[in-house]
C-alpha cells in the first residue's frame, strides 16, 4: 500500500509551486507633482555623486569614516539586517523537508498472549513537512524576503542620515569657532573702549553715562562669548556621539584656524525628477518593500482557508531484536500524509485576512507619505538655494556698510559732533550683522547637505544594485 502512495506523494511535491494566493503587486502612483519647483529641467536623470566626492574636505571625510565604523545606531541597523536575513532563511528552509535520524525502542505486551515483545527501529525521518499546495509557506517566505530587503534599505537610510548629521555637526563646529573668534575680538574692542571712556571720565571729558553704557556693552559681549563657548562644547559633544568616539586630537587642533569661508564648496547637486526618488531614496525603497511584505502576507492569510496537507515519512530498518536491526529483510519505509481542513475557527481566519488587508492599506499610506515627505524636503532645499545666496550677499554688504558706519561714528564722537550713544549703537549693529553673516553662511552650507540627503545621496559609493540573498 505504501508503494502505491509513493507516486502520489512525488506528484504532490511537483505541484508545490503551482499555486499562489498573493495578490498581483502594483506600485501605487506617486501622489506628488510631475516636477520639482525651482528645478533645472536639464538636471533630470543625472546620477548623484558619491558622498566622498561631494564632501571633499579631508577632515570631514575622516570624520564620516569614523562615524560609519563606530556609530552605534548604524551598528544596530546593520545587526537588524543580519537578523532579518536569518529570519528569511528560516522561512525559505520551511519549503524543504527537514530530514533527521530517528531511533525508537518499545516494550509492550503482545495482543492475545500478553507476552512482552520488543520493537526496535532506526532510520531517516521527515516529520510533518507541509506540502504547500496553496502557497501559504511560499507567501510567508516572500513576506520574509521583503522584510529583509526593507531592513537593508533601513540600514541605507540610517547611513544617509548619519553622513548628513556628521556633515552638519562639522559645519556647526566651524561656525562656532568663527563666532567665538568674532566675540573675542568684539570683547577686546569693547574692553578697550571701556578703558578709554574711563580715562575720558577721569579727565572730565566724558560723562558717567558714557562710561556705564560702554561697560554695559562690554558685559554683553562677555556674556555672548560665554554662551558661544557653551554652545561650542555642546556641538562637539553632539558630534562625538555621532562619531562613536571623541573628536580626534589632530582635527581638534586645526579647528581654531578654520572658518566657514574656508570650507570647500560642495558640488552642484542635480534636482532630477520626482520619479528618481523612487530609486535613489532608501527610505522610499524601504516603504515599498514593507508594502510588498504586507501584500505577501495577504497570500498567507488567504491560503489559511484551504486544507493544510502535511507529510510524515520514515525509511530505515526495524526488528524485534536489537541485533537484527541491520539484517536482510528488515528494511522498509512508511509514508503518512495528513490533511487538516478548517471547518470552524470562530472567524479567526477571516479576521487574519482582514487584518492583513488593513496592514496593506496602512503600508500604501506609509509609502505615499514617504514620497510626499521626500518631495517636500527636496522642494524646500531647492527653494532655499537661490534665496540663501542672495541673503548672504546682502548680509555681507550690510556688514561692510556697518563697519564704515562704525568708523564714521567713532570719528564724529571724537570730534564732538555725535553722542557716545551713536557710537555704541554702531558697535552693536556691526556685531549683530557679523554674527548674521556667519549664520547665513552656515544655513547655506547646511542646505546643500540637506539637498544631497533629500535626493537620496550618501548611502553608497557605487551605483545602486538590487540585493539578492
C-alpha positions in Angstrom: 0.0 0.0 0.0 2.8 2.4 0.8 4.4 1.7 -2.6 1.1 2.9 -4.3 1.2 6.1 -2.3 4.8 7.0 -3.3 3.9 8.2 -6.9 1.1 10.3 -5.4 3.5 11.9 -3.0 6.0 12.7 -5.6 3.4 14.2 -7.8 2.3 16.4 -4.9 5.8 17.6 -4.4 6.0 18.6 -8.1 2.9 20.7 -7.7 4.2 22.7 -4.7 5.0 25.9 -6.7 1.8 25.7 -8.8 -0.5 27.9 -6.7 -0.1 31.3 -5.0 -2.7 33.4 -3.2 -0.6 36.6 -3.2 -2.4 39.5 -4.9 -0.7 40.9 -8.0 1.5 43.8 -6.8 1.2 47.2 -8.5 3.3 50.1 -7.3 1.0 52.9 -6.2 1.1 56.1 -8.2 3.3 58.8 -6.7 1.0 61.4 -5.1 3.2 64.4 -6.0 3.5 66.8 -8.9 5.4 65.8 -12.0 8.3 68.2 -11.4 10.0 70.0 -8.5 9.5 73.7 -8.2 12.7 75.7 -9.0 14.3 72.6 -10.5 16.5 72.8 -13.6 15.0 70.7 -16.4 18.4 69.6 -17.8 19.3 68.1 -14.4 16.8 65.2 -14.8 18.1 61.7 -14.6 21.6 62.8 -13.6 23.2 60.4 -11.0 24.2 61.8 -7.7 27.9 61.9 -6.8 29.1 59.6 -4.1 29.5 61.1 -0.7 33.3 61.1 -0.9 33.2 63.2 -4.0 30.5 65.5 -2.6 32.2 66.1 0.8 35.7 66.7 -0.4 37.1 68.3 2.7 39.7 65.8 4.1 38.9 66.3 7.7 35.2 65.9 7.1 35.8 62.7 5.1 37.9 61.4 8.1 35.0 62.1 10.5 32.4 60.4 8.3 34.6 57.3 8.0 34.9 57.3 11.8 31.2 57.5 12.2 30.5 54.8 9.7 32.8 52.5 11.6 31.8 53.4 15.2 28.3 54.9 15.3 26.2 52.6 17.5 22.9 53.4 15.8 24.3 52.4 12.4 25.7 49.3 14.1 22.3 48.4 15.4 20.8 48.9 11.9 23.4 46.5 10.4 22.7 43.9 13.0 19.0 44.2 12.3 19.8 43.4 8.7 21.6 40.2 9.8 18.6 39.2 11.9 16.2 39.8 9.1 18.4 37.7 6.8 18.3 34.9 9.2 14.5 35.1 9.6 14.2 34.9 5.8 16.4 31.9 5.7 14.2 30.2 8.3 11.1 30.8 6.1 12.9 29.6 3.0 14.0 26.4 4.7 10.4 25.6 5.6 9.7 24.9 1.9 12.0 21.9 2.1 11.7 18.7 4.2 13.7 18.5 7.4 15.4 15.1 7.5 16.6 13.7 10.8 17.8 10.4 12.3 15.0 8.7 14.2 15.5 5.8 16.6 12.8 4.1 18.6 12.6 1.3 21.1 9.5 0.0 22.8 8.4 -2.9 25.0 4.7 -3.8 25.2 2.5 -6.9 25.7 1.5 -8.7 22.6 -2.2 -8.9 21.8 -3.8 -12.2 22.8 -0.9 -13.9 24.6 0.1 -11.0 26.8 3.8 -11.8 26.4 6.1 -8.8 26.4 7.6 -8.1 23.0 10.3 -5.7 21.9 10.4 -3.4 18.9 13.4 -1.5 17.7 13.7 0.8 14.6 16.3 3.3 13.2 16.3 5.3 10.1 15.8 8.7 8.4 12.6 10.5 9.1 10.6 13.5 7.8 8.2 14.9 10.3 5.1 17.0 9.4 6.5 18.5 6.2 3.8 20.8 4.8 3.0 20.3 1.2 2.5 23.8 0.1 -0.4 23.3 -2.4 -1.9 26.7 -1.8 1.2 28.8 -1.3 1.0 29.5 2.4 4.6 28.7 3.1 5.8 30.4 -0.1 3.8 33.5 0.8 5.4 33.7 4.2 8.8 33.3 2.5 8.1 36.2 0.2 7.0 38.3 3.1 10.2 37.5 5.0 12.3 38.3 1.9 10.6 41.7 1.5 11.1 42.4 5.2 14.8 41.6 4.8 15.1 43.9 1.9 13.2 46.6 3.8 15.6 46.2 6.7 18.5 46.5 4.3 17.1 49.8 2.9 16.5 50.9 6.5 20.3 50.5 7.1 21.0 52.6 4.0 18.6 55.3 5.2 20.4 55.3 8.6 23.7 55.8 6.8 22.3 58.7 4.8 21.1 60.3 8.0 24.4 59.7 9.7 26.5 61.1 7.0 24.4 64.3 6.7 24.4 64.6 10.5 28.2 64.4 10.7 28.5 67.0 7.9 26.1 69.3 9.7 27.8 68.8 13.0 31.2 69.6 11.4 29.8 72.8 9.9 28.3 73.8 13.3 31.8 73.5 14.8 33.3 75.6 12.1 30.6 78.2 12.7 31.1 78.1 16.5 34.9 78.7 16.0 34.2 81.7 13.7 31.6 83.1 16.1 34.0 82.6 19.1 36.8 84.5 17.3 34.4 87.3 16.4 33.2 87.5 20.0 36.7 87.6 21.3 37.7 90.5 19.0 34.5 92.3 19.9 35.1 91.9 23.6 38.7 93.1 23.3 37.5 96.2 21.4 34.8 97.0 23.9 37.1 96.5 26.9 39.5 98.9 25.2 36.5 101.3 24.8 35.7 101.0 28.5 39.3 101.8 29.3 39.3 104.9 27.1 36.0 106.0 28.4 37.2 105.7 32.0 40.2 107.9 31.1 37.9 110.5 29.5 35.6 110.4 32.6 38.6 110.9 34.9 39.6 113.9 32.7 36.2 115.3 32.8 35.6 114.9 29.0 33.1 112.1 29.2 30.1 111.6 31.5 29.2 108.8 33.9 26.5 107.8 31.5 29.0 107.3 28.7 31.1 105.1 31.0 28.2 103.0 32.1 27.0 102.5 28.6 30.4 101.3 27.4 30.7 99.0 30.4 27.2 97.5 29.7 28.2 96.8 26.1 31.4 95.1 27.2 29.5 92.9 29.7 27.0 92.0 27.0 29.9 90.9 24.7 31.4 88.9 27.6 28.0 87.1 28.2 27.8 86.4 24.4 31.3 84.9 24.5 30.4 82.6 27.4 27.2 81.5 25.7 29.1 80.6 22.5 31.7 78.7 24.4 28.9 76.6 25.9 27.3 76.1 22.5 30.7 75.1 21.1 31.1 72.4 23.8 27.6 71.1 23.2 28.1 70.9 19.5 31.4 69.0 20.0 29.7 66.6 22.3 26.9 66.0 19.8 29.4 65.3 17.1 31.4 62.9 19.3 28.1 60.9 19.9 27.7 60.6 16.1 31.4 59.5 15.7 31.1 57.0 18.5 34.3 58.4 20.0 35.8 61.7 21.0 36.9 64.2 18.3 40.4 63.2 17.1 43.1 65.4 18.5 44.6 66.2 15.2 41.3 67.6 13.9 40.6 69.5 17.1 43.9 71.2 16.9 43.1 72.6 13.4 39.6 74.0 14.4 41.0 77.3 15.6 42.4 78.0 12.2 39.2 77.2 10.3 36.1 79.1 9.4 33.1 78.6 7.1 34.5 80.8 4.4 37.5 78.4 4.1 35.2 75.4 3.8 35.4 73.8 0.3 32.3 74.4 -1.8 30.2 71.4 -2.5 29.2 70.2 -5.9 26.1 71.4 -7.6 23.5 68.6 -7.0 21.1 67.9 -9.9 17.5 68.0 -8.7 16.3 65.4 -11.2 12.6 64.3 -11.4 10.3 63.1 -8.6 10.4 59.6 -10.1 14.2 59.5 -9.4 13.4 59.5 -5.7 11.8 56.1 -6.0 15.2 54.5 -6.9 17.6 56.9 -5.0 15.9 57.4 -1.6 16.4 54.3 0.6 13.5 55.3 2.9 11.1 55.2 -0.1 12.5 51.9 -1.2 12.2 50.6 2.4 8.5 51.7 2.5 7.9 49.9 -0.8 9.4 46.7 0.4 7.2 46.9 3.5 4.3 47.3 1.2 5.4 44.2 -0.7 5.7 42.3 2.5 2.1 43.3 3.6 0.9 42.2 0.1 2.5 38.8 0.5 1.0 38.4 4.0 -2.4 38.5 2.3 -1.5 35.5 0.3 -0.6 33.6 3.5 -3.9 34.7 5.1 -5.9 33.5 2.1 -4.2 30.1 2.0 -5.2 29.5 5.6 -8.8 28.9 4.4 -7.7 25.9 2.4 -6.6 22.4 3.5 -3.2 22.1 5.1 -1.5 18.9 3.9 1.5 17.5 5.8 3.7 14.5 5.1 5.5 12.3 7.6 7.8 9.7 6.3 10.4 7.3 7.6 12.8 5.0 5.8 15.0 2.6 7.8 15.2 -0.8 9.5 13.1 -2.3 12.2 13.3 -5.6 14.2 12.0 -7.2 17.3 15.6 -7.8 18.4 18.3 -5.1 18.7 20.8 -7.4 17.0 18.5 -7.9 13.9 18.2 -4.2 13.0 20.6 -4.3 10.1 19.9 -7.8 8.7 18.4 -8.5 5.3 14.6 -8.2 5.2 14.4 -5.6 8.0 14.5 -2.6 5.7 11.4 -0.6 4.7 9.7 2.8 4.6 6.4 4.4 5.6 4.5 7.5 4.2 1.8 9.1 6.3 0.2 12.1 4.7 -2.3 14.1 6.7 -4.9 16.7 5.8 -6.4 19.4 8.0 -9.4 21.3 6.6 -10.6 24.2 8.7 -14.4 23.9 9.3 -15.0 26.1 12.3 -12.5 28.6 13.8 -14.8 31.2 15.2 -13.8 33.6 12.5 -10.1 33.5 13.1 -9.0 33.0 9.5 -11.4 35.8 8.3 -10.1 38.2 11.0 -6.5 37.4 10.0 -7.3 38.1 6.3 -9.0 41.4 7.2 -6.0 42.3 9.4 -3.6 41.6 6.5 -5.7 43.7 4.1 -5.7 46.6 6.6 -2.0 46.3 7.0 -1.5 46.6 3.3 -3.7 49.7 3.2 -1.5 51.1 6.0 1.6 50.3 4.1 0.2 52.0 1.0 -0.4 55.2 3.0 3.1 55.0 4.5 4.6 54.5 1.1 2.7 57.5 -0.3 3.6 59.6 2.8 7.3 58.7 2.3 7.1 60.0 -1.2 5.4 63.2 -0.2 7.9 63.8 2.6 10.8 63.3 0.2 9.2 65.7 -2.3 8.7 68.4 0.3 12.3 68.1 1.6 13.7 68.4 -2.0 11.4 71.3 -2.7 12.4 73.1 0.5 16.1 72.7 -0.2 15.6 74.0 -3.8 13.6 76.9 -2.7 16.3 77.9 -0.2 19.3 77.7 -2.6 18.9 80.9 -4.5 17.4 82.9 -1.6 20.2 82.0 0.7 22.8 83.1 -1.8 21.1 86.4 -2.2 20.7 86.8 1.5 24.4 86.0 2.2 25.5 88.6 -0.4 23.2 91.2 1.1 24.3 90.4 4.6 28.0 90.8 3.7 27.3 94.1 2.1 25.5 95.2 5.2 28.4 94.2 7.3 30.7 96.3 5.2 28.3 99.2 5.5 28.1 98.8 9.3 31.9 98.7 9.5 32.2 102.0 7.7 29.4 103.4 9.8 31.3 102.5 13.0 34.4 104.2 11.8 32.5 107.4 10.9 30.6 107.3 14.3 33.9 106.9 16.1 35.4 109.8 14.2 32.3 112.0 14.8 32.3 111.2 18.5 36.0 112.0 19.0 35.4 115.4 17.3 32.4 116.1 19.5 29.9 116.0 16.6 27.9 112.9 17.7 27.0 111.4 21.0 28.5 108.3 22.6 25.2 106.6 22.2 25.6 106.8 18.4 29.0 105.1 18.7 27.6 102.3 20.9 24.7 101.7 18.5 27.1 101.4 15.6 29.1 98.8 17.6 26.1 96.8 18.5 24.8 96.8 14.9 28.1 95.7 13.4 28.5 92.8 15.9 25.0 91.6 15.2 25.5 91.9 11.4 28.7 90.0 11.5 27.1 87.2 13.5 24.3 87.2 10.9 26.8 86.7 8.1 28.2 83.5 9.9 24.7 82.2 10.5 23.5 82.7 6.9 26.7 81.1 5.5 26.1 78.1 7.9 22.5 77.8 6.6 23.7 77.9 3.0 26.2 75.1 3.5 23.7 73.0 5.6 21.1 73.5 2.9 23.5 71.9 0.4 23.8 68.9 2.8 20.0 68.8 3.1 19.5 68.7 -0.6 22.1 65.9 -1.1 20.3 63.9 1.6 16.8 64.7 0.3 17.7 63.4 -3.1 18.9 60.1 -1.7 22.7 60.6 -1.8 25.2 59.5 0.7 24.5 55.8 1.3 26.7 54.2 -1.3 29.8 54.9 -3.3 28.8 52.7 -6.2 25.7 52.6 -8.4 22.7 51.2 -6.7 22.2 47.5 -7.2 19.5 45.1 -6.1 20.4 42.8 -3.2 19.9 39.1 -3.8 20.1 36.8 -0.8 
